[in-house]
């Protein structure tokens, strides 16, 4: 049943939750390696998604797995959470949160670029303008402003942040070819990749991470609110909206609100170039979406 008031409230809740995750990433990475953060937060997420699927399907019918869907979910899991979050966490480990977050937010731009070889879609003039605007924002953010000394920003971190956006765009494009429930698909993605992470742990991140209250709190926050329930809340918001395109634009408030938490909790002094660059990127994304909204 459509209910625009509920849709807006759910969308705002999702935006608020997503806005906190950059801070949660940095807090977690003060205690854990990127790989350990991926493993522990994935465990939290798969437990939550298991409960969500049972509630949505009122039983276990949402867990049906065939040979075909096994391959789809395993490949999906290798992208998300496997590759995407490992690369994303590594970028946050090397960069200030205020730099890593907007660079990762360029994934809609990567969609345009990847749609050419994958979907055989020719870019339009509008796409080219959007690309140029977003690139200007990226260059501005990467300069770091007066807050960071010239050359102090990790080039590897910048590369990884942009690579995470590419991986997410690939995952998104691959998901368009699969019509399964989002919560069920996410559950299997996580469930199938966790054993692989456990097998790889001795080689990538030997030893056991500390399981104190701070580690459990921040990994739970990442697993529950970044990887898990927020996607479900956002999906419900779009499903309840008469015009999902209008609701979807609320998501662009998230990165700006995220800068507030980064400043208040992480005590990062937000550079003017970060705010300006992020604003330019959002403008570029809007330019790309004008045509799709009209259609």
DRENDO-1510 file (C-alpha; in Angstrom, 1 decimal, always signed):
<recs>
REC; n; res; u; v; w
REC; 1; UNK; +0.0; +0.0; +0.0 .
REC; 2; UNK; +1.4; +3.4; -1.0 .
REC; 3; UNK; +1.9; +5.9; +1.8 .
REC; 4; UNK; +4.0; +8.9; +1.0 .
REC; 5; UNK; +4.3; +10.1; +4.6 .
REC; 6; UNK; +5.7; +6.7; +5.7 .
REC; 7; UNK; +7.9; +6.7; +2.6 .
REC; 8; UNK; +9.5; +10.0; +3.5 .
REC; 9; UNK; +10.0; +9.0; +7.2 .
REC; 10; UNK; +11.6; +5.7; +6.2 .
REC; 11; UNK; +13.9; +7.5; +3.6 .
REC; 12; UNK; +15.0; +10.1; +6.2 .
REC; 13; UNK; +15.8; +7.3; +8.7 .
REC; 14; UNK; +17.9; +5.5; +6.1 .
REC; 15; UNK; +19.7; +8.7; +5.2 .
REC; 16; UNK; +20.5; +9.4; +8.9 .
REC; 17; UNK; +21.8; +5.8; +9.4 .
REC; 18; UNK; +23.9; +5.9; +6.2 .
REC; 19; UNK; +25.3; +9.3; +7.2 .
REC; 20; UNK; +26.9; +7.7; +10.3 .
REC; 21; UNK; +28.8; +4.9; +8.7 .
REC; 22; UNK; +31.9; +6.9; +7.6 .
REC; 23; UNK; +32.5; +7.7; +11.3 .
REC; 24; UNK; +31.8; +4.1; +12.2 .
REC; 25; UNK; +34.4; +2.9; +9.7 .
REC; 26; UNK; +37.1; +5.1; +11.1 .
REC; 27; UNK; +36.3; +4.2; +14.7 .
REC; 28; UNK; +36.4; +0.5; +13.8 .
REC; 29; UNK; +39.7; +0.9; +11.9 .
REC; 30; UNK; +41.3; +2.4; +15.0 .
REC; 31; UNK; +40.8; -1.1; +16.6 .
REC; 32; UNK; +40.9; -3.5; +13.6 .
REC; 33; UNK; +42.5; -4.2; +10.3 .
REC; 34; UNK; +40.3; -3.7; +7.2 .
REC; 35; UNK; +40.0; -7.5; +6.8 .
REC; 36; UNK; +39.0; -8.1; +10.4 .
REC; 37; UNK; +36.4; -5.3; +10.1 .
REC; 38; UNK; +35.0; -7.0; +7.0 .
REC; 39; UNK; +34.8; -10.4; +8.6 .
REC; 40; UNK; +33.2; -9.3; +11.9 .
REC; 41; UNK; +30.7; -6.8; +10.4 .
REC; 42; UNK; +29.7; -9.4; +7.8 .
REC; 43; UNK; +28.8; -11.8; +10.6 .
REC; 44; UNK; +26.6; -9.2; +12.3 .
REC; 45; UNK; +25.0; -8.5; +9.0 .
REC; 46; UNK; +24.2; -12.1; +8.0 .
REC; 47; UNK; +22.5; -12.7; +11.4 .
REC; 48; UNK; +20.3; -9.6; +10.9 .
REC; 49; UNK; +19.5; -10.5; +7.3 .
REC; 50; UNK; +18.5; -14.0; +8.4 .
REC; 51; UNK; +16.0; -12.5; +10.8 .
REC; 52; UNK; +14.7; -10.0; +8.2 .
REC; 53; UNK; +14.1; -12.7; +5.5 .
REC; 54; UNK; +12.2; -14.9; +8.0 .
REC; 55; UNK; +10.0; -12.0; +9.0 .
REC; 56; UNK; +9.4; -10.9; +5.4 .
REC; 57; UNK; +8.6; -14.4; +4.1 .
REC; 58; UNK; +6.9; -15.5; +7.4 .
REC; 59; UNK; +9.1; -18.6; +7.4 .
REC; 60; UNK; +12.0; -20.1; +5.5 .
REC; 61; UNK; +10.7; -19.9; +1.9 .
REC; 62; UNK; +13.0; -17.0; +1.3 .
REC; 63; UNK; +16.1; -19.2; +1.6 .
REC; 64; UNK; +15.5; -21.4; -1.5 .
REC; 65; UNK; +18.8; -22.0; -3.2 .
REC; 66; UNK; +19.3; -23.6; -6.6 .
REC; 67; UNK; +22.4; -24.5; -8.6 .
REC; 68; UNK; +21.9; -21.4; -10.7 .
REC; 69; UNK; +21.2; -19.0; -7.9 .
REC; 70; UNK; +24.1; -20.4; -5.9 .
REC; 71; UNK; +26.5; -19.3; -8.6 .
REC; 72; UNK; +24.8; -15.9; -8.8 .
REC; 73; UNK; +24.9; -15.3; -5.1 .
REC; 74; UNK; +28.4; -16.5; -4.7 .
REC; 75; UNK; +29.7; -14.1; -7.4 .
REC; 76; UNK; +27.5; -11.4; -5.9 .
REC; 77; UNK; +29.1; -12.1; -2.5 .
REC; 78; UNK; +32.6; -11.9; -3.9 .
REC; 79; UNK; +31.7; -8.4; -5.1 .
REC; 80; UNK; +29.6; -7.4; -2.1 .
REC; 81; UNK; +30.7; -7.7; +0.7 .
REC; 82; UNK; +33.9; -9.4; -0.4 .
REC; 83; UNK; +35.7; -7.1; -2.7 .
REC; 84; UNK; +33.8; -3.9; -2.2 .
REC; 85; UNK; +34.0; -3.5; +1.5 .
REC; 86; UNK; +37.6; -4.8; +1.8 .
REC; 87; UNK; +38.7; -2.1; -0.7 .
REC; 88; UNK; +36.5; +0.5; +0.9 .
REC; 89; UNK; +37.8; -0.2; +4.4 .
REC; 90; UNK; +41.4; -0.1; +3.1 .
REC; 91; UNK; +40.8; +3.3; +1.6 .
REC; 92; UNK; +39.3; +4.6; +4.9 .
REC; 93; UNK; +42.4; +3.2; +6.7 .
REC; 94; UNK; +44.6; +5.4; +4.5 .
REC; 95; UNK; +42.6; +8.5; +4.2 .
REC; 96; UNK; +40.7; +11.0; +6.4 .
REC; 97; UNK; +37.0; +10.1; +6.4 .
REC; 98; UNK; +36.1; +13.4; +4.8 .
REC; 99; UNK; +38.2; +12.5; +1.8 .
REC; 100; UNK; +37.3; +8.8; +1.4 .
REC; 101; UNK; +33.6; +9.3; +1.8 .
REC; 102; UNK; +32.9; +11.7; -1.1 .
REC; 103; UNK; +35.4; +9.8; -3.4 .
REC; 104; UNK; +33.4; +6.6; -2.8 .
REC; 105; UNK; +30.2; +8.5; -3.5 .
REC; 106; UNK; +31.1; +8.7; -7.2 .
REC; 107; UNK; +29.7; +5.3; -8.0 .
REC; 108; UNK; +26.8; +6.8; -10.1 .
REC; 109; UNK; +29.5; +8.3; -12.3 .
REC; 110; UNK; +31.1; +4.9; -12.6 .
REC; 111; UNK; +27.7; +3.5; -13.7 .
REC; 112; UNK; +27.8; +5.8; -16.7 .
REC; 113; UNK; +31.3; +4.8; -17.6 .
REC; 114; UNK; +30.7; +1.0; -17.1 .
REC; 115; UNK; +27.3; +1.1; -19.0 .
REC; 116; UNK; +29.3; +1.6; -22.2 .
REC; 117; UNK; +31.2; -1.7; -22.3 .
REC; 118; UNK; +28.7; -3.8; -20.2 .
REC; 119; UNK; +25.3; -2.6; -21.3 .
REC; 120; UNK; +26.5; -1.3; -24.7 .
REC; 121; UNK; +24.9; +2.1; -24.0 .
REC; 122; UNK; +26.3; +5.1; -25.8 .
REC; 123; UNK; +27.0; +8.0; -23.5 .
REC; 124; UNK; +24.9; +11.1; -24.2 .
REC; 125; UNK; +26.0; +14.8; -24.1 .
REC; 126; UNK; +24.4; +15.0; -20.7 .
REC; 127; UNK; +26.5; +12.0; -19.5 .
REC; 128; UNK; +29.6; +13.8; -20.8 .
REC; 129; UNK; +28.7; +17.0; -19.0 .
REC; 130; UNK; +28.0; +15.1; -15.8 .
REC; 131; UNK; +31.3; +13.3; -16.1 .
REC; 132; UNK; +33.2; +16.5; -16.5 .
REC; 133; UNK; +31.5; +18.1; -13.5 .
REC; 134; UNK; +32.1; +15.1; -11.3 .
REC; 135; UNK; +35.8; +15.0; -12.3 .
REC; 136; UNK; +36.2; +18.6; -11.3 .
REC; 137; UNK; +34.8; +17.7; -7.9 .
REC; 138; UNK; +37.1; +14.8; -7.6 .
REC; 139; UNK; +40.2; +16.9; -8.4 .
REC; 140; UNK; +39.1; +19.5; -5.9 .
REC; 141; UNK; +38.6; +16.9; -3.1 .
REC; 142; UNK; +41.9; +15.2; -3.9 .
REC; 143; UNK; +43.8; +18.4; -3.3 .
REC; 144; UNK; +42.9; +18.3; +0.3 .
REC; 145; UNK; +42.8; +22.0; +0.8 .
REC; 146; UNK; +44.9; +23.8; +3.5 .
REC; 147; UNK; +43.8; +21.2; +6.0 .
REC; 148; UNK; +46.3; +18.7; +4.6 .
REC; 149; UNK; +49.8; +19.3; +3.5 .
REC; 150; UNK; +50.6; +18.9; -0.2 .
REC; 151; UNK; +51.4; +15.3; -0.9 .
REC; 152; UNK; +50.1; +14.2; +2.6 .
REC; 153; UNK; +47.1; +12.4; +1.1 .
REC; 154; UNK; +47.7; +8.8; +0.2 .
REC; 155; UNK; +47.5; +8.2; -3.5 .
REC; 156; UNK; +46.9; +4.6; -2.8 .
REC; 157; UNK; +44.0; +5.5; -0.6 .
REC; 158; UNK; +42.5; +7.8; -3.3 .
REC; 159; UNK; +42.9; +5.0; -5.8 .
REC; 160; UNK; +41.2; +2.5; -3.5 .
REC; 161; UNK; +38.3; +4.8; -2.7 .
REC; 162; UNK; +37.6; +5.3; -6.4 .
REC; 163; UNK; +38.1; +1.5; -7.0 .
REC; 164; UNK; +35.4; +0.8; -4.4 .
REC; 165; UNK; +33.0; +3.0; -6.4 .
REC; 166; UNK; +33.8; +1.0; -9.5 .
REC; 167; UNK; +33.2; -2.3; -7.7 .
REC; 168; UNK; +29.9; -1.1; -6.4 .
REC; 169; UNK; +28.8; +0.0; -9.8 .
REC; 170; UNK; +29.7; -3.4; -11.2 .
REC; 171; UNK; +27.7; -5.1; -8.4 .
REC; 172; UNK; +24.7; -2.8; -9.1 .
REC; 173; UNK; +24.8; -3.5; -12.9 .
REC; 174; UNK; +25.1; -7.3; -12.2 .
REC; 175; UNK; +22.1; -7.1; -9.8 .
REC; 176; UNK; +19.9; -5.7; -12.6 .
REC; 177; UNK; +20.0; -9.1; -14.3 .
REC; 178; UNK; +18.7; -10.9; -11.2 .
REC; 179; UNK; +15.1; -10.5; -10.0 .
REC; 180; UNK; +15.4; -12.1; -6.6 .
REC; 181; UNK; +14.3; -10.4; -3.3 .
REC; 182; UNK; +17.0; -7.9; -2.2 .
REC; 183; UNK; +17.0; -9.0; +1.4 .
REC; 184; UNK; +17.2; -12.7; +0.4 .
REC; 185; UNK; +19.9; -12.0; -2.2 .
REC; 186; UNK; +22.0; -10.0; +0.4 .
REC; 187; UNK; +21.7; -12.8; +2.9 .
REC; 188; UNK; +23.1; -15.4; +0.5 .
REC; 189; UNK; +25.8; -13.0; -0.7 .
REC; 190; UNK; +27.0; -12.7; +2.9 .
REC; 191; UNK; +26.4; -16.2; +3.9 .
REC; 192; UNK; +28.3; -17.8; +1.1 .
REC; 193; UNK; +31.3; -15.4; +1.2 .
REC; 194; UNK; +31.9; -15.6; +5.0 .
REC; 195; UNK; +33.4; -19.1; +4.9 .
REC; 196; UNK; +35.9; -17.9; +2.2 .
REC; 197; UNK; +36.8; -14.9; +4.5 .
REC; 198; UNK; +37.4; -17.3; +7.4 .
REC; 199; UNK; +39.7; -19.5; +5.2 .
REC; 200; UNK; +41.6; -16.4; +3.9 .
REC; 201; UNK; +42.0; -14.8; +7.4 .
REC; 202; UNK; +45.3; -16.7; +8.4 .
REC; 203; UNK; +47.0; -15.5; +5.2 .
REC; 204; UNK; +45.6; -11.9; +5.1 .
REC; 205; UNK; +45.2; -11.0; +8.8 .
REC; 206; UNK; +46.7; -13.6; +11.1 .
REC; 207; UNK; +45.7; -13.7; +14.8 .
REC; 208; UNK; +42.4; -13.1; +16.6 .
REC; 209; UNK; +41.1; -9.5; +16.8 .
REC; 210; UNK; +40.2; -8.2; +20.3 .
REC; 211; UNK; +36.5; -8.8; +21.0 .
REC; 212; UNK; +36.0; -6.0; +23.6 .
REC; 213; UNK; +32.9; -3.9; +23.9 .
REC; 214; UNK; +34.2; -1.1; +21.6 .
REC; 215; UNK; +35.0; -3.7; +18.8 .
REC; 216; UNK; +31.6; -5.3; +19.2 .
REC; 217; UNK; +29.8; -1.9; +19.2 .
REC; 218; UNK; +31.5; -0.5; +16.1 .
REC; 219; UNK; +31.5; -3.7; +14.0 .
REC; 220; UNK; +27.8; -4.2; +14.9 .
REC; 221; UNK; +27.1; -0.6; +13.8 .
REC; 222; UNK; +28.8; -1.2; +10.5 .
REC; 223; UNK; +27.3; -4.7; +9.9 .
REC; 224; UNK; +23.7; -3.7; +10.9 .
REC; 225; UNK; +23.4; -0.2; +9.6 .
REC; 226; UNK; +25.8; +0.0; +6.6 .
REC; 227; UNK; +25.6; -3.6; +5.3 .
REC; 228; UNK; +22.2; -4.7; +6.5 .
REC; 229; UNK; +19.0; -3.1; +7.7 .
REC; 230; UNK; +19.4; +0.3; +6.0 .
REC; 231; UNK; +19.1; -1.2; +2.6 .
REC; 232; UNK; +15.8; -2.9; +3.7 .
REC; 233; UNK; +14.5; +0.4; +5.1 .
REC; 234; UNK; +15.4; +2.3; +1.9 .
REC; 235; UNK; +13.7; -0.4; -0.2 .
REC; 236; UNK; +10.6; -0.1; +1.9 .
REC; 237; UNK; +10.7; +3.7; +1.5 .
REC; 238; UNK; +10.8; +3.4; -2.3 .
REC; 239; UNK; +8.1; +0.8; -2.4 .
REC; 240; UNK; +5.7; +3.0; -0.4 .
REC; 241; UNK; +6.3; +6.1; -2.4 .
REC; 242; UNK; +4.0; +7.2; -5.3 .
REC; 243; UNK; +7.0; +8.7; -7.0 .
REC; 244; UNK; +10.1; +6.8; -5.9 .
REC; 245; UNK; +12.4; +9.2; -8.0 .
REC; 246; UNK; +11.5; +12.1; -5.7 .
REC; 247; UNK; +12.2; +10.1; -2.6 .
REC; 248; UNK; +15.4; +8.8; -4.0 .
REC; 249; UNK; +16.9; +12.3; -4.1 .
REC; 250; UNK; +16.9; +12.4; -0.3 .
REC; 251; UNK; +19.9; +10.1; -0.4 .
REC; 252; UNK; +22.1; +13.1; -1.5 .
REC; 253; UNK; +21.7; +14.6; +2.0 .
REC; 254; UNK; +23.6; +11.7; +3.5 .
REC; 255; UNK; +27.2; +12.7; +2.5 .
REC; 256; UNK; +26.7; +16.3; +3.8 .
REC; 257; UNK; +25.2; +15.0; +7.1 .
REC; 258; UNK; +28.1; +12.6; +7.3 .
REC; 259; UNK; +30.6; +15.5; +7.3 .
REC; 260; UNK; +28.8; +16.8; +10.5 .
REC; 261; UNK; +29.4; +13.4; +12.3 .
REC; 262; UNK; +33.0; +13.3; +11.0 .
REC; 263; UNK; +33.6; +16.8; +12.5 .
REC; 264; UNK; +31.8; +16.2; +15.8 .
REC; 265; UNK; +32.9; +12.6; +16.6 .
REC; 266; UNK; +36.2; +12.1; +14.7 .
REC; 267; UNK; +37.2; +15.8; +15.3 .
REC; 268; UNK; +38.3; +16.2; +11.7 .
REC; 269; UNK; +38.4; +19.8; +10.7 .
REC; 270; UNK; +36.4; +19.8; +7.5 .
REC; 271; UNK; +38.3; +21.4; +4.6 .
REC; 272; UNK; +36.4; +23.8; +2.4 .
REC; 273; UNK; +37.6; +21.9; -0.6 .
REC; 274; UNK; +35.8; +18.8; +0.7 .
REC; 275; UNK; +32.5; +20.5; +1.0 .
REC; 276; UNK; +32.9; +22.3; -2.4 .
REC; 277; UNK; +34.1; +19.2; -4.2 .
REC; 278; UNK; +31.2; +17.1; -2.7 .
REC; 279; UNK; +28.7; +19.7; -3.8 .
REC; 280; UNK; +30.1; +19.7; -7.3 .
REC; 281; UNK; +29.9; +15.9; -7.5 .
REC; 282; UNK; +26.3; +16.0; -6.4 .
REC; 283; UNK; +25.5; +18.6; -9.0 .
REC; 284; UNK; +27.2; +16.3; -11.6 .
REC; 285; UNK; +25.1; +13.3; -10.5 .
REC; 286; UNK; +21.9; +15.4; -10.7 .
REC; 287; UNK; +22.8; +16.5; -14.2 .
REC; 288; UNK; +23.0; +12.8; -15.2 .
REC; 289; UNK; +19.6; +12.0; -13.5 .
REC; 290; UNK; +17.6; +14.8; -15.1 .
REC; 291; UNK; +17.1; +12.8; -18.2 .
REC; 292; UNK; +16.1; +9.6; -16.3 .
REC; 293; UNK; +13.6; +11.5; -14.2 .
REC; 294; UNK; +12.0; +13.1; -17.3 .
REC; 295; UNK; +11.7; +9.6; -18.8 .
</recs>
